[in-house]
């Protein structure tokens, strides 16, 4: 699988829809929002590509992942 920035993904084991914001080799940095009381809390996480499935492809060009 080749993830691209802007793809909307989900963990194969379930969970929220997440947006890919960076990719590097076999990892993707994703962002999603959790509803917390009256606002939405932004969360981020780094995931191995094999643990993700594409929900909706955005067709963006992959960008390097920076730490």
N, C-alpha and C positions, 0 to 999 in steps of 0.2 A: 504494500500500500504506500502511496506517496501523498502525504498530507500537504496542504498548502495553507498559507496564511489566509484567514477569512473563512475556511471550512468550518462548518458546524458539526461537532462530533459528540458522541456519547461513549462512556465506558462500556465495554462489552458486558460487564457484570451489572449494568444499570446505573442510574443516576441522572443528574440534570444535563440538559444540552449545554455545550461549552463552545466557545469560539477560539479557534487556533490563532494565537498572536505571534508565534515564532516557531520555527522548526530547526532542528539540528540533528543530522544523521538519523538516529532511530528514536528521537524524543520530540515531544511537542509541548510547548508552553501554552496553557489554555486559561481563559478567563470565563467566569460565570457569575451569576448573582443569586444570592440566597435572600429570601424575604425574611426580614427581621423586624417585627413590630410594624411600624408605619413606613419603613424605608427598605431599600434593597442594599444588602451588604455585598461589596465586590470581593470575590475570591479568585485566587490564581493557584495553579498547580502544574507541575511538570510530569508528563506521563510517557511511558514507552509506547511507541506506535502500535505494537501488536495488541495492546490493551484497549485500543480505541476503534470505533467504527464510525464511518462518515454518515452523518444524518442528512446533511445537505452540502454539496460542494460549491465553493465560490469561485474557483478557477483563478485564484491569485498566484503570483509568483512567490515561491518560498524565499524567506529572508533568513539570514544567519541568526542563530541564537546567541545572545550576548549575556554574559554573567557579570 
